[in-house]
Amino acid sequence: MTKTLVVALLLVVRPGYAAEFEVIDKLAVNGAATLFSSATILVPVTQSASLWASTSAVTPHLFVSTAGNVGLGTSVPGARLEVAGQVKITGGTPGAGKVLTSDGAGLAAWGTAVGDNLGDHVATTTLNMASWNMVGVSSINFRSNVFITSATAAQHGGVYVSTNLFVAGISSATQYYGDGSRLTGVSTDTLKIGDAYGGGIVYWVDPKGRSALISATADQSAGMLWTPTNGFTGAGVDGIGGGRSNTVMITTTTGPGSSPARLCADYAVTVSGVYYDDWYLPSKDELALLYVQRGVVGGFAANWYWSSTEYDTTSAWGVDFNIGSVTAIAKTSSRYVRCVRAGPVSAFDHLRDAETVRDGAYRSSTQTFTGGNTFTRDVTASSFTATGVGFSGAQVKLAGNVMVSSEASAALGGGVRVSTNVYIVGFSSAVKYYGDGS
């Protein structure tokens, strides 16, 4: 049989006195029992009281301060509720990684975390993502309106940086886009103004840094006539690369003799064991570019220099390396000469193998062609030696308009046709002779 024992304590405190009480009697129950205990403390309104409930005289299990703060495990609660230790809440769906949420009535329960949808956040410490990724980010904004975002297809995809990019370490890419004018310390496949390269000094580079104009390191002449006599050569090409064509035209038209074009065509230099002999007299525009970089190349006089661009039958263009003026000058004037070449191209430009040669006379000195070569214009030479299978051509023109060619007429026996008389120092032998025999 279950017995119920009710113990009630009523304590009345006189005004001006504090009240303390404790139950010192022990209650022993043999069997099931329910104990109801209550205490009523009457304190005047001018007094305050706190509640201490504990099995220890040091730390209370429950403490209610005179200010109404409740402490669990602490006798000095600093808030309406302060718990010294862990709190277990079983409302909702408890589980690892869950967050405590509140319903409309303010009741707390465990739930699954969802996006906060709060817009911008200001971090007050470092954000460490560990091994996790940030996905779906439209852009990352830094200070001063610098941002990183995805690049468009027109920008070759990938990552777009709104301003300059500084890489403290190594920058590696399959391909770089842009003019490369500000790139430094990159592969030697690219050239830059001032480089010692190709037998001279680079003074112009194309936007990709792979084609260049190279000046000789010193003047080739301090005074030379453009041509010994007046006359039209057809060397009127301007622009980059035009000097090579002009030089060929001048040397082909004027023939042997001293001229700036011939001087450059014959110029050759060996640098670090490499032979460069494809120099030419620069065009008007190539010479003007050389004036701009005269301080980088060096060795120029404050005087006029010849270009290979012809103005008319009596004058050609020159550039004043004192002030940069570009003016037509009489061909019979004596001016300075500085040769240039284009690069990078084969250093052995005059050793031609199995190609089509489109220009006329290249040099006044010995010219060697190897392999099979096709000439699309006349070839003028003081002597010609062919090895291997020999020479193949429509005709051979000798001095005085004497020509040796194939004889097309079957009536004349085919074979070789000589346009005039033939003189034979030795014997003449043939299976049959044709003619009147006189």
Secondary structure, 3 states (H helix, E strand, C coil): CCEEEEEEEEEECCCCCCCCCCCCCCCCCCCCEEEEEEEEEECCCCCCCCEEECCCCCCCCEEECCCCCEEECCCCCCCCEEECCCCCCCCECCCCCCEEEECCCCCEEEECCCCCCCCCCCCCCCCCCCCCCCCCCCEEECHHHCEEEECCHHHCCCEEECCCCCCCCCCCCCCCCCCCCCCCCCCCCCCCCCCEECCEEEEEECCCCCCEEEECCCCCEEEEECCCCCCCCCCCCCCCCHHHHHHHHHHHHHCCCCCHHHHHHHCCEEECCEEECCCECCCHHHHHHHHHCHHHHCCCCCCEEEEEEECCCCEEEEEECCCCCEEEEECCCEEEECCEEEECCCCCCCCEECCEECCCCCCCCCCCEECCCEECCCCCCCCCCCCCCCCCCCEEECHHHCEEEECCCCCCCCCEEECCCCCCCCCCCCCCCCCCCC
